[in-house]
């Protein structure tokens, strides 16, 4: 009896710990702090909120409305996104840790470093514990000053996300002077050809779909461009047998209206409509993630998101490993396996001395084996130092508990409690 009670106490303790193994929703958290309403708004506009929500062990350096207004006043959205991504540290820093930095100074990787747009040390932030209890922040680029300092703690979900206020933006050299592409300046075909998607580029030009893409850029456009190798993959249908209307639908199926960067895709649960979506067909896609890997599913085939060609608000172009085949055009492919032929009045085999076993009807052919069950995605990280790329949050709550772990622990608790009462 004592052992069972001890086990129950232990499991209840685990349940309490499970509450901290959770996700977060940055805009939901900031909604309780009016001083950061503009900062939160720009996180949403740039889709950085989705990228933040898809990560764990992260620190967000927020600016109050006055500081954010000054930063955003003269810069386009693509530049603001780069600047704000420099304020998202890929490590957990709370006030205590800020004052316990080894040797008094450290360089921290930021979200800007992951974009591929940060040469050298521009994607890192220098954090220095200054005299008098102050903590300074600045670009890690050589010669940069600590032009920002820690003001106060806003919110912590221990070892998951920390939100700290700083008094001024961190500015890396050249980050505010980067040219902002306009719809008329973007050469989609040149970008695709350089990325190894020449076949796709040729098809969108010959079909006229390029004009649809260009007209959509201003309001936001996401492209999934099959690589040249994708068109050579076994099982890819002969596109020359499609009508012009079918080819146009296929090419539009590889695009989504709106700016949908990788972070947004990682947090997407519902089906995604494409530019091919119309009253005659859904032409939608579903998304699954495993760590940092993203896979698009059509209902006929699937394809891994390979590389990011360009990610500059409001345009993002990815390459994919396979041609995306919508069910509306290729629903009958691949062909189903042939059914077993019905057994109808088979001729008896002559036998000399029939036995009882031979008089019994012959068994039908064995049924095909069931498909293997899908392996569940990676579980959330168990320790503060582990980082998981899987999305663990939803926009309906600022602090989202890990359901799988809780389900297991609740089941164990129920078993132990039942054992106590039965005992």
Helices and strands as residue ranges (DSSP letters): H 2-18, E 22-24, H 26-30, G 34-36, H 37-46, H 48-53, E 58-62, H 65-72, H 77-85, E 88-89, H 95-98, G 102-104, E 105-109, G 111-115, E 124-129, G 131-133, E 135-139, E 148-157, E 161-166, H 188-194, H 198-207, H 209-216, G 217-219, E 221-226, G 228-232, G 239-241, H 244-252, E 255-257, H 262-266, E 272-273, E 284-290, E 293-297, E 302-312, E 315-320, H 327-330, H 356-359, E 399-401, H 403-422
